[in-house]
Every structure is written in structure tokens, then in C-alpha cells.
Amino acid sequence: MKKSDQFLSPISSQNTNGFKYGTFLKRKRLEAKKTLEIISEGVCAASYLSRIENNLVVVEDEYYVKLFEKLNIDFEELKEVKENEIFCELLKCYLLEHEDEAVKIISNALRTNYYVEIEIELMVLYDNINRGLYSEALKQILDLNAKVNTLIDNELNFYIFLTALYAFRTNQSLFAYRQIIFLCEQTFDNPIYKYAVYDLALDIFEFIGAKVQFLKYYDILNNDKYSTIYPKSALKHQAQKLLIESYLLKDEEDELLEELLDGASGKCREEITWQILKKEYRKGEFVKCLEISSKLDPNPKVIAFESLVTLRVNDIQYIKILEERRNCFTIRNYDESFELMYLITVQVKKYHEIKNAFELFKKLLKLQNEQTYCAFLFDEQIIIFMELAQSCGKYKEALKIIMNIMKDKLLFPYFL
């Protein structure tokens, strides 16, 4: 099993019960290293407290007032805090791209005594992913994986959502797909969870080319209040839908895509720009693609796209520009597939080393097939791979590699 597949053990549906103060009381007592006898003294029998903590009895609030008082927690304030579930608030920030607000929510929560250690770990995990601190996030995920069977309420759903988000943002799209599919099949009492899950699901489905699943969940969101509450994200998905349904856009669809871009901002605007780049590439407008992408801050995905396009233009200036933009950031381990696309382009356009490029391409396609699958890039890379193979006399070898990839059961489910 690859390291990327190790951060979540088999999921159990037994951990999706609603929030229970008895469980919270038990967690807080254990964190404080207090015995049942110490907390129950003067309130009830230790055995009865054990039943309360295990949610075996229904008790009046006055019991909780006295029991939580032993842990220096005001029960009435605790109830008010828990009515506004913090994970739900963070998911709202995710949907609205309010990153600063999420930081404020987490900072305020950490200054109180109303959260247990596992809740705090999940908040910090969200913050690390949000900030792009992926090495720290992975350490937390591996640690939380050992505690997954202790998760209650929406903690488990939030955790799985975060692992899917982490995987997607670290270019492990196939793992992200497996995680998000589990969540899509769940029933959520709170619509915010559904909106966040489906929003991320649409991004993942579009990225890997899962057209049927994209359209299914797009229709669910479109028929709900999602587009009214989160109009900017809705613009992003509308742009994705245009390219999902049509290989080449009609004039009116082309104009609509530009209108959507005008009304977008932040990450939603970046995603719509990505759709425009794909549209222009399919039209063969390669120089225009480079003009558009040059306005984006260089990052691994952008450089991979520009590398692909640079292979299609003859002007030597573009390989020089590509190298300059590539040097604007540091590549990380999970960006390997995007970096390989860049290295292939350098070998072909700068050094004219077709055989070296061919060998790098074999590694790239293997990585795409097993982990970092991007449908658009993969389809275009296959074409270029076969062209290079023909140029260096390795057409039969390339054909065999492609046939083996297509036989791989891994990709078939995404196109059903």
C-alpha cells in the first residue's frame, strides 16, 4: 500500500450518532484525569455517572450543571456553544472562501474550555490544510487515523471531508475520489455538510472526468438553495458544467463562460480561468492559452498546463518564459506529476532529447494512472506521448503501455 493510501482506516457508520453531553463529559473528565468517584461526589453515585457518560440514561440539566461544574465548565454556556457547531461554521467559511474568518473562529475556540482534544485536533487540521501546511496536515491525519473509532457526531464526517480535501489539494485525486464518494452517499441533517461535500465532490469529479457523477450532484445542488446562498461557488460549477457537457463550446456558451469569469473572485475565479484555458486549448489557440495563463500566479498545475501548451508552439521564447515562471516557486513531493510535465517539455524544446522525454513520460503516465489523475491533462498527454514515441521509434512500446493503462480497472469507474 502506498503512503498516500494509509491515512484512513476502514470507515464505520457506527460513529455518526448525534452530539451527546454524556460523551463530552466523559472526554473532559478523562482529559482532566479525574475519576468517576471525584466527579460524582455529592451529585450521584459513580455507577450512575458511568451510565450518564455512556448515554444510557436521560437526565435533567441540573445533573449536568453540577457535574460540569466539577470540571470548571458552565453548562449553560456550553449548550450555547454546541448549538452553533464549530465544524459547521468552518464549512461555511470553506464555501464562502472566508479564510480569515475561519482563523478567527478557531482562535476563539482555542481560548475556551468548551472543546475536547479531538475537536481541537480537527480544527487545527482544517487550518493547516487551509494554509497549505500539508506536511503538518499529513502528520495530524496519520495521528487521527489511530483515533478514528473514537469520533462522534459530525466529527467523522468532518474528518473524512478534510482527508478528501487534503488528498485533492496534494494531487492525490484518486484517493480524494474514494473519500468523497463515501460522503456523498451519507444523509446529512445539516444542509451545510451536504453543500460542502457536494461542492468538493463536483471539483473532484470535474478534475478526473467523472461526467455522470458530476451532473448528478450538480443537479442536486442546483435544485436546492445552494446557488442562492453561495452564488460565487455556483458560478464555478456552472463553468465546469459547460466544459463537462461540451468538448467545444458554442458561441453563446463561450460568451457565458466569460460572463461567469467577470462575476467570480478568489479560488472560484481561478477555476473558471482553468475552464477557459481548456476551451482555448481544444480550439488550438495555444498562444492565447499562454497569454491567459501568464496572468495567473505560477504554481505546479499552471506550469504543467503551460508546459503542455509550449510543446505545441514553435517560438523558442516560450520555453524561456516557462523556465522563468517555473523558478518562481519550490516544487514539493506531491507535485511530482506536474513537475514531470515541465521536465518533459524542457527535454523536448530546449535539449531536443526525445528519448529522455519518452522515458520521463512513462513515469508520468504511471503516476497519473495510480494517483494524480487529471482527465484533461491525461488525455492530451497520451496524444503527445504517442507522437514522441513515433519520433524516436518506440511506437509499439508506447502502444503497449497505453493498452495496459486502459486495462487497469482503476480508471473505469470514473467514466460510468
CORFEN-V65267 format. One record per residue. N is the residue number from 1. RES is the residue in one letter. PSI is psi as a letter, one per 40 degrees, with the letter a starting at -180 (* if undefined). BURIAL is I if it has 16 or more other ideal C-beta (glycine too) atoms within 10 Angstrom, else O. Layout:
n=N res=RES psi=PSI burial=BURIAL
n=N res=RES psi=PSI burial=BURIAL
This chain:
n=1 res=M psi=h burial=O
n=2 res=K psi=i burial=O
n=3 res=K psi=d burial=O
n=4 res=S psi=e burial=I
n=5 res=D psi=e burial=O
n=6 res=Q psi=e burial=O
n=7 res=F psi=e burial=I
n=8 res=L psi=h burial=I
n=9 res=S psi=i burial=O
n=10 res=P psi=h burial=O
n=11 res=I psi=h burial=I
n=12 res=S psi=h burial=O
n=13 res=S psi=e burial=O
n=14 res=Q psi=e burial=O
n=15 res=N psi=f burial=I
n=16 res=T psi=f burial=I
n=17 res=N psi=i burial=O
n=18 res=G psi=i burial=O
n=19 res=F psi=h burial=O
n=20 res=K psi=h burial=O
n=21 res=Y psi=d burial=I
n=22 res=G psi=d burial=I
n=23 res=T psi=d burial=I
n=24 res=F psi=d burial=I
n=25 res=L psi=d burial=I
n=26 res=K psi=d burial=I
n=27 res=R psi=d burial=I
n=28 res=K psi=d burial=I
n=29 res=R psi=d burial=I
n=30 res=L psi=d burial=O
n=31 res=E psi=d burial=O
n=32 res=A psi=e burial=O
n=33 res=K psi=f burial=O
n=34 res=K psi=i burial=O
n=35 res=T psi=i burial=O
n=36 res=L psi=d burial=I
n=37 res=E psi=d burial=O
n=38 res=I psi=d burial=O
n=39 res=I psi=d burial=I
n=40 res=S psi=e burial=I
n=41 res=E psi=h burial=O
n=42 res=G psi=e burial=O
n=43 res=V psi=d burial=I
n=44 res=C psi=i burial=I
n=45 res=A psi=i burial=O
n=46 res=A psi=d burial=O
n=47 res=S psi=d burial=O
n=48 res=Y psi=d burial=I
n=49 res=L psi=d burial=I
n=50 res=S psi=d burial=O
n=51 res=R psi=d burial=O
n=52 res=I psi=d burial=I
n=53 res=E psi=d burial=I
n=54 res=N psi=e burial=O
n=55 res=N psi=f burial=I
n=56 res=L psi=e burial=O
n=57 res=V psi=i burial=O
n=58 res=V psi=h burial=O
n=59 res=V psi=i burial=O
n=60 res=E psi=i burial=O
n=61 res=D psi=d burial=O
n=62 res=E psi=d burial=O
n=63 res=Y psi=d burial=I
n=64 res=Y psi=d burial=I
n=65 res=V psi=d burial=O
n=66 res=K psi=d burial=O
n=67 res=L psi=d burial=I
n=68 res=F psi=d burial=I
n=69 res=E psi=d burial=O
n=70 res=K psi=e burial=I
n=71 res=L psi=e burial=O
n=72 res=N psi=f burial=O
n=73 res=I psi=h burial=I
n=74 res=D psi=h burial=O
n=75 res=F psi=d burial=I
n=76 res=E psi=d burial=O
n=77 res=E psi=d burial=O
n=78 res=L psi=d burial=I
n=79 res=K psi=d burial=O
n=80 res=E psi=d burial=O
n=81 res=V psi=d burial=I
n=82 res=K psi=e burial=O
n=83 res=E psi=d burial=O
n=84 res=N psi=g burial=O
n=85 res=E psi=h burial=I
n=86 res=I psi=d burial=I
n=87 res=F psi=d burial=I
n=88 res=C psi=d burial=O
n=89 res=E psi=d burial=I
n=90 res=L psi=d burial=I
n=91 res=L psi=d burial=I
n=92 res=K psi=d burial=I
n=93 res=C psi=d burial=I
n=94 res=Y psi=d burial=I
n=95 res=L psi=d burial=I
n=96 res=L psi=e burial=O
n=97 res=E psi=f burial=I
n=98 res=H psi=g burial=O
n=99 res=E psi=d burial=O
n=100 res=D psi=d burial=O
n=101 res=E psi=d burial=O
n=102 res=A psi=d burial=I
n=103 res=V psi=d burial=O
n=104 res=K psi=d burial=O
n=105 res=I psi=d burial=I
n=106 res=I psi=d burial=I
n=107 res=S psi=d burial=O
n=108 res=N psi=d burial=O
n=109 res=A psi=d burial=I
n=110 res=L psi=e burial=O
n=111 res=R psi=e burial=O
n=112 res=T psi=i burial=O
n=113 res=N psi=f burial=O
n=114 res=Y psi=e burial=I
n=115 res=Y psi=i burial=I
n=116 res=V psi=i burial=I
n=117 res=E psi=d burial=O
n=118 res=I psi=d burial=I
n=119 res=E psi=d burial=I
n=120 res=I psi=d burial=O
n=121 res=E psi=d burial=I
n=122 res=L psi=d burial=I
n=123 res=M psi=d burial=I
n=124 res=V psi=d burial=I
n=125 res=L psi=d burial=I
n=126 res=Y psi=d burial=I
n=127 res=D psi=d burial=I
n=128 res=N psi=d burial=I
n=129 res=I psi=d burial=I
n=130 res=N psi=d burial=I
n=131 res=R psi=e burial=O
n=132 res=G psi=e burial=O
n=133 res=L psi=g burial=O
n=134 res=Y psi=d burial=I
n=135 res=S psi=d burial=O
n=136 res=E psi=d burial=O
n=137 res=A psi=d burial=I
n=138 res=L psi=d burial=I
n=139 res=K psi=d burial=O
n=140 res=Q psi=d burial=I
n=141 res=I psi=d burial=I
n=142 res=L psi=d burial=O
n=143 res=D psi=d burial=O
n=144 res=L psi=d burial=I
n=145 res=N psi=d burial=O
n=146 res=A psi=e burial=O
n=147 res=K psi=e burial=O
n=148 res=V psi=d burial=I
n=149 res=N psi=e burial=O
n=150 res=T psi=e burial=O
n=151 res=L psi=h burial=I
n=152 res=I psi=a burial=I
n=153 res=D psi=b burial=I
n=154 res=N psi=e burial=I
n=155 res=E psi=d burial=I
n=156 res=L psi=d burial=I
n=157 res=N psi=d burial=I
n=158 res=F psi=d burial=I
n=159 res=Y psi=d burial=I
n=160 res=I psi=d burial=I
n=161 res=F psi=d burial=I
n=162 res=L psi=d burial=I
n=163 res=T psi=d burial=I
n=164 res=A psi=d burial=I
n=165 res=L psi=d burial=I
n=166 res=Y psi=d burial=I
n=167 res=A psi=d burial=I
n=168 res=F psi=d burial=I
n=169 res=R psi=e burial=I
n=170 res=T psi=f burial=I
n=171 res=N psi=f burial=I
n=172 res=Q psi=g burial=I
n=173 res=S psi=d burial=I
n=174 res=L psi=d burial=I
n=175 res=F psi=d burial=I
n=176 res=A psi=d burial=I
n=177 res=Y psi=d burial=I
n=178 res=R psi=d burial=I
n=179 res=Q psi=d burial=I
n=180 res=I psi=d burial=I
n=181 res=I psi=d burial=I
n=182 res=F psi=d burial=O
n=183 res=L psi=d burial=I
n=184 res=C psi=d burial=I
n=185 res=E psi=e burial=O
n=186 res=Q psi=i burial=O
n=187 res=T psi=h burial=O
n=188 res=F psi=h burial=I
n=189 res=D psi=d burial=O
n=190 res=N psi=h burial=O
n=191 res=P psi=d burial=O
n=192 res=I psi=d burial=I
n=193 res=Y psi=d burial=I
n=194 res=K psi=d burial=I
n=195 res=Y psi=d burial=I
n=196 res=A psi=d burial=I
n=197 res=V psi=d burial=I
n=198 res=Y psi=d burial=I
n=199 res=D psi=d burial=I
n=200 res=L psi=d burial=I
n=201 res=A psi=d burial=I
n=202 res=L psi=d burial=I
n=203 res=D psi=d burial=I
n=204 res=I psi=d burial=I
n=205 res=F psi=d burial=I
n=206 res=E psi=d burial=I
n=207 res=F psi=d burial=I
n=208 res=I psi=e burial=I
n=209 res=G psi=f burial=I
n=210 res=A psi=g burial=I
n=211 res=K psi=d burial=I
n=212 res=V psi=d burial=O
n=213 res=Q psi=d burial=I
n=214 res=F psi=d burial=I
n=215 res=L psi=d burial=I
n=216 res=K psi=d burial=O
n=217 res=Y psi=d burial=I
n=218 res=Y psi=d burial=I
n=219 res=D psi=d burial=O
n=220 res=I psi=d burial=O
n=221 res=L psi=d burial=I
n=222 res=N psi=d burial=O
n=223 res=N psi=e burial=O
n=224 res=D psi=a burial=O
n=225 res=K psi=e burial=O
n=226 res=Y psi=d burial=I
n=227 res=S psi=d burial=I
n=228 res=T psi=d burial=O
n=229 res=I psi=d burial=O
n=230 res=Y psi=g burial=I
n=231 res=P psi=d burial=O
n=232 res=K psi=d burial=I
n=233 res=S psi=d burial=I
n=234 res=A psi=d burial=I
n=235 res=L psi=d burial=I
n=236 res=K psi=d burial=I
n=237 res=H psi=d burial=I
n=238 res=Q psi=d burial=I
n=239 res=A psi=d burial=I
n=240 res=Q psi=d burial=I
n=241 res=K psi=d burial=I
n=242 res=L psi=d burial=I
n=243 res=L psi=d burial=I
n=244 res=I psi=d burial=I
n=245 res=E psi=d burial=O
n=246 res=S psi=h burial=O
n=247 res=Y psi=d burial=O
n=248 res=L psi=h burial=O
n=249 res=L psi=i burial=I
n=250 res=K psi=i burial=O
n=251 res=D psi=d burial=O
n=252 res=E psi=d burial=O
n=253 res=E psi=d burial=O
n=254 res=D psi=d burial=I
n=255 res=E psi=d burial=O
n=256 res=L psi=d burial=O
n=257 res=L psi=d burial=I
n=258 res=E psi=d burial=O
n=259 res=E psi=d burial=O
n=260 res=L psi=d burial=I
n=261 res=L psi=d burial=I
n=262 res=D psi=d burial=O
n=263 res=G psi=e burial=O
n=264 res=A psi=i burial=I
n=265 res=S psi=i burial=O
n=266 res=G psi=a burial=O
n=267 res=K psi=d burial=O
n=268 res=C psi=d burial=I
n=269 res=R psi=d burial=I
n=270 res=E psi=d burial=I
n=271 res=E psi=d burial=I
n=272 res=I psi=d burial=I
n=273 res=T psi=d burial=I
n=274 res=W psi=d burial=I
n=275 res=Q psi=d burial=I
n=276 res=I psi=d burial=I
n=277 res=L psi=d burial=I
n=278 res=K psi=d burial=I
n=279 res=K psi=d burial=I
n=280 res=E psi=d burial=I
n=281 res=Y psi=d burial=I
n=282 res=R psi=d burial=I
n=283 res=K psi=e burial=O
n=284 res=G psi=e burial=O
n=285 res=E psi=g burial=O
n=286 res=F psi=d burial=I
n=287 res=V psi=d burial=O
n=288 res=K psi=d burial=O
n=289 res=C psi=d burial=I
n=290 res=L psi=d burial=I
n=291 res=E psi=d burial=O
n=292 res=I psi=d burial=O
n=293 res=S psi=d burial=I
n=294 res=S psi=e burial=O
n=295 res=K psi=e burial=O
n=296 res=L psi=i burial=I
n=297 res=D psi=h burial=O
n=298 res=P psi=h burial=I
n=299 res=N psi=i burial=O
n=300 res=P psi=d burial=I
n=301 res=K psi=d burial=I
n=302 res=V psi=d burial=I
n=303 res=I psi=d burial=I
n=304 res=A psi=d burial=I
n=305 res=F psi=d burial=I
n=306 res=E psi=d burial=I
n=307 res=S psi=d burial=I
n=308 res=L psi=d burial=I
n=309 res=V psi=d burial=I
n=310 res=T psi=d burial=I
n=311 res=L psi=e burial=I
n=312 res=R psi=e burial=O
n=313 res=V psi=i burial=O
n=314 res=N psi=d burial=O
n=315 res=D psi=h burial=O
n=316 res=I psi=d burial=O
n=317 res=Q psi=d burial=O
n=318 res=Y psi=d burial=I
n=319 res=I psi=d burial=I
n=320 res=K psi=d burial=O
n=321 res=I psi=d burial=O
n=322 res=L psi=d burial=I
n=323 res=E psi=d burial=I
n=324 res=E psi=d burial=O
n=325 res=R psi=d burial=I
n=326 res=R psi=d burial=I
n=327 res=N psi=e burial=O
n=328 res=C psi=e burial=O
n=329 res=F psi=i burial=O
n=330 res=T psi=h burial=O
n=331 res=I psi=i burial=O
n=332 res=R psi=i burial=O
n=333 res=N psi=d burial=O
n=334 res=Y psi=e burial=I
n=335 res=D psi=e burial=I
n=336 res=E psi=d burial=I
n=337 res=S psi=d burial=I
n=338 res=F psi=d burial=I
n=339 res=E psi=d burial=I
n=340 res=L psi=d burial=I
n=341 res=M psi=d burial=I
n=342 res=Y psi=d burial=I
n=343 res=L psi=d burial=I
n=344 res=I psi=d burial=I
n=345 res=T psi=d burial=I
n=346 res=V psi=d burial=I
n=347 res=Q psi=d burial=I
n=348 res=V psi=d burial=I
n=349 res=K psi=d burial=I
n=350 res=K psi=d burial=O
n=351 res=Y psi=e burial=O
n=352 res=H psi=f burial=O
n=353 res=E psi=g burial=O
n=354 res=I psi=d burial=I
n=355 res=K psi=d burial=O
n=356 res=N psi=d burial=I
n=357 res=A psi=d burial=I
n=358 res=F psi=d burial=I
n=359 res=E psi=d burial=O
n=360 res=L psi=d burial=I
n=361 res=F psi=d burial=I
n=362 res=K psi=d burial=I
n=363 res=K psi=d burial=O
n=364 res=L psi=d burial=I
n=365 res=L psi=d burial=I
n=366 res=K psi=d burial=O
n=367 res=L psi=d burial=I
n=368 res=Q psi=d burial=I
n=369 res=N psi=d burial=I
n=370 res=E psi=d burial=I
n=371 res=Q psi=c burial=I
n=372 res=T psi=g burial=I
n=373 res=Y psi=h burial=I
n=374 res=C psi=h burial=I
n=375 res=A psi=d burial=I
n=376 res=F psi=d burial=I
n=377 res=L psi=d burial=I
n=378 res=F psi=d burial=I
n=379 res=D psi=d burial=O
n=380 res=E psi=d burial=I
n=381 res=Q psi=d burial=I
n=382 res=I psi=d burial=I
n=383 res=I psi=d burial=O
n=384 res=I psi=d burial=I
n=385 res=F psi=d burial=I
n=386 res=M psi=d burial=I
n=387 res=E psi=d burial=O
n=388 res=L psi=d burial=I
n=389 res=A psi=d burial=I
n=390 res=Q psi=d burial=O
n=391 res=S psi=d burial=O
n=392 res=C psi=e burial=I
n=393 res=G psi=f burial=O
n=394 res=K psi=f burial=I
n=395 res=Y psi=d burial=O
n=396 res=K psi=d burial=O
n=397 res=E psi=d burial=O
n=398 res=A psi=d burial=I
n=399 res=L psi=d burial=O
n=400 res=K psi=d burial=O
n=401 res=I psi=d burial=I
n=402 res=I psi=d burial=O
n=403 res=M psi=d burial=O
n=404 res=N psi=d burial=O
n=405 res=I psi=d burial=I
n=406 res=M psi=d burial=O
n=407 res=K psi=e burial=O
n=408 res=D psi=h burial=O
n=409 res=K psi=e burial=O
n=410 res=L psi=d burial=O
n=411 res=L psi=d burial=I
n=412 res=F psi=d burial=O
n=413 res=P psi=d burial=O
n=414 res=Y psi=e burial=I
n=415 res=F psi=e burial=O
n=416 res=L psi=* burial=O
